[in-house]
Amino acid sequence: MPKNLLIEIGTEELPSSSMNEATKNFANILSANLKNNRLESGDIAIAVTPRRIVAFIKGVDDMQKTVEKIVSGPPKRLPLTQMAGQLEQQRFCKRAWRQSKRPYRS
């Protein structure tokens, strides 16, 4: 069920010339991070004061979208010795584990 999200960041005194840039950048960063984490959201409203940046995001999903990955196993050519087969399996598992730790990109 989608929920609203409020983010407030306290800052040092921001000059008025950089407030528009802070608003645009913060909105872009939030929308990019929500997409990278597979979270759907509604409108993003940003408010800036000299000491605060506030973001209100409507309708953020409370759970990520599921992703199905197909990972193929080691090649069919099997090593002659059992030790070599175990090493091949270990390499495959390490490679699959490293790939699962990378951030998802659509």
N, C-alpha and C positions, 0 to 999 in steps of 0.2 A: 504494500500500500504506500503510495507516494506521500512524502512528508515535506514540510518546509524546513529550510536550513538557514540559520543566521550565523554569520562569521564576523567577528569584530576584532580588529587589530589596532592596538595602541602604538603610536609612533612618536618620534621626536617632532618638533615643530616643522611642518611641511610648508615650503614657500607656496604662495598661491599660484605661481607659474607652473608648478609641477603637479597640481591637483588633477587637471584634465588628463595628463599622461598617466598618472597613477590609476585613475578610474578605468581607462581603456586597457592598460596592462593587466590590472587585477581581474577584470572581466574575462580577458583572453586566457589568462592562466587558469582561472577556475573552470571555464568551459573545456579547455584542453585536458585538464586533469580528470574531470568527470568523464569525458569520453574515453581517455586512456584506461580508466578503471571500470569501464562498461556500466556506467550509471546514467540513466536517462534523467533529464531535468527540464523544467520549464524556464520561465524568464529569470534573468539575473538582474537584480537592481543593485547598483553601487552608490553609496553616499560617502562623501569625503569631507572631513573637517580638518583644520590644521593639525589636530592630534589624533584623529581616528580615521580608519577606513572600515566601512561596514558593507557587507554583502548580504543580500537577502535572496535566496534561491527558492523558487516555488516548485513544488512537485518533484523532489529528488527521490528516486527509487530507494527503498531500504535494503534491497538485495541486488547484487550484480547479476547481469545477464550471464547465463551459462554459456560456456564455450566448449565445443567438442573438438579435440585434436586427435588425429590419427597418427600414431607413431609406429613405424615399421621396425621390426626386430632386426637382428644381425643377418647378414647375407646367408643364403642357403649353403654356400660352400662351407662345409664344416671343417675345422682343423683336425689333423690326424690324432693329436694327443688330447687328453682330457684337460690338461693344464692350459694348453693354448685356447681351448674352448672357453674355459673359465675367464681367461684374460680378455677374450673377445666380448664376453657377456659383461664384464666389468666396464670395459670401454664404452659399450653401448649404454649401460645404465648411467654412467657419469655424463655422457653426452646428452641423454634425455633429461637428466636432472638439471644440467646447466641451462638447457633450452626452456625448461619449465620455470626457471627463476627469472627469465627475462620478462620485462613488461610486455603485455599483450599489445600488439598493434594490428589494427584492422586493415 
